[in-house]
Amino acid sequence: MKKAIVLLSGGLDSTTALYVAKSQGFDEIYALTFLYGQKHDRELRSAAEVAKAAGVKEHKTVRLMLNEWDGCSLTDPKMEVEDGNLERTDIPDTYVPARNMVFLSVAASWADALGVADIFIGVSEVDYSGYVDCREEFIRAMEQAVNLGTVLGAEKKQHITLHAPFMHLTKAEEIKWGMELGVDYGLTWTCYRGDEKPCGTCDSCLLRAKAFEEAGVEDPLLK
């Protein structure tokens, strides 16, 4: 059995990454979701639905309260999520400080415990919201750290690979790939706000709408 851990938020990117892992022959998948203090649980519900539909071996939700410090509109109850701007050049206030670094560290811990040498994350440095922890140089540096800081990598010499299959793809290209793999995007959740329907105006909604339009595919959440 080829085993892999997939970081699964319930969003478009992580869901597609899960199906990419399956298509690459990883037939025993461990999905890892985080309750990190976000102000709604809508994406957590989507993650559970996606994991069930994909038939993963195990799905864990780990509690990491990154809302202990202020300054992020996804976790700080005193802040509202701003409407999006795809032309922005600054880092938006939806950036959760070092989130992917924390998430990958936890994934590496689970990988070390399971003896799993492959971890998938759905980040891209082409279509993203200016988050510094979505860049390839970060992923490669984190991969080196993971291999130096685990028994699996440092002692057993089983190289742990951090897979970021969309690093150089647009979200439109990612969606087309996902459609070929049979991803049900109706199960996913992208909106930064936690209503029952996407707000359509936050950065994440705008990026998703742009991607589906460029892919020539109707977003099932908007039907």
Secondary structure, 3 states (H helix, E strand, C coil): CCEEEEECCCCHHHHHHHHHHHHCCCCEEEEEEEECCCCCCHHHHHHHHHHHHHCCCEEEEEECCHHHCCCCCCCCCCCCCCCCCCCCCCCCCCCCCCHHHHHHHHHHHHHHHHCCCEEECCCCCCCCCCCHHHCHHHHHHHHHHHHHCCHHHHCCCCCCEEECCCCCCCHHHHHHHHHHHCCCHHHCCCCCCCCCCCCCCCHHHHHHHHHHHHHCCCCHHHC
